[in-house]
Amino acid sequence: MKIGTDSVLLGAWTSLDSNPYSILDIGAGTGILALMIAQRSGQVAMSAEIIDAIEIDDDAFEQCVENFEASPWGDRLFCYHASLEEFVEDHSNDESESEKYDLIISNPPFYLNTYKSNNEQRDLARFVDAMPFRQLIESVSKLLSPHGSFSVVIPFSEEKEFIVLASKEHLYPNRILRVKGSPQSEIKRSLLQFSFQETTVKPIQLIIETSRHQYTDDYIALTKDFYLKM
């Protein structure tokens, strides 16, 4: 599967200011988010020592493991071949805070049933029925440490509902980035970072391009560390 702009934005934007010790990537695909976080966490005073990932698809899991092993951070990266439900069930047997994550990151599936293709593997990765938002949020609330944060990218049209669902699990947005493809286009994506601490948050807007392949200074500044030609 191709690496999408959503993942690049989320991996670059997610705050690591709290120096998370343990990180979890839910629905890792080929591992791009975990790899980006590993690269970024190596640039701060305290590197994340545990970076786990979950991926249910067979082919994506194998590619994720290969990418982890080929990276400079292979000793910190591990991918579980499991569903989110199975992973949460395994972790529910241990209630100790040490088993919870300081940062959870996810680029979840969110396309509606009406847009399904004939490619079952791609559908599994892209559609919301493979990992409903409610299940994702409830699982995060069980896996996240009390002072941890949860970072996610979703369609802007789902932002309000997602925040309401999260609040029912006592997760509140601390940062919001709304993304437009161009100055003339509508807001397409929302990047949200949650915690169990309720704060006042002022959404920020990011425009990717002024014209085709003419990237804005803000987009370049955010993502340049992850592109060979930027």
C-alpha positions, 0 to 999 in steps of 0.5 A: 500500500502507498504511503498517504499524506494522512500518515505523513502529517500525523507522524510529523505533527503528533507531539512528543513533548512529554517524552513518551517511554512507550508508544503504540501504533494501532492499525500499523499497515506497513509501519510508517507511523511507528517508524516516523515516531521512532525517528523523531523520538531519537532526536529528543533527550529521552528516546522512546524505549518501547514502540509497539504496533498492531496489524491484522492483515497478513501481507501488511504485517509481514511488510511492517516487520520487514520495514522495522527490521530494516530500520535503524530502530529495529531494537525498539520496534515490534509488531503484533499480528492481531486484531485490536480486540485481541490485543486489548483482551490480552492486555486487560489481564494486566492492570498495572500502569507499566503495561499502558502506553504513554502515546497511542497513534492511529490512522484508522479506516474511515471510508463508508460502505458505499465506497467499497471497491472489489479489493478486500485487502484495501477495503479492510485497511480503509473502511470504518467497519473494520475498526469502528471509531467507538471500538477504537476510542474505547480500546484507547481508553483502556490502553492509555496511561493516565498522563498519556496522549492519543493522536489520530487523523479522521475526516473533518466531517467526523470531527464533532462526533469523534470528540463526543465519543471520546468525551464519553471515555473521558478523553478530551482534545488538547490539540486540533489541526484542520487540513486543506489541500489548497486555499480554495478547497474545503477542510478535508482532514482533522488531526486530533490529540487527546488526553484525560486532561480537559483543556481549552484548545484552539484549532489550527489550520494547515494548507498543503499546496498553493498549486499542484506540487507547490507546497506551502512553507508550513507543510514543508516545515512540518514534513521535510524530515520525511521526504527525500525531495522537499 
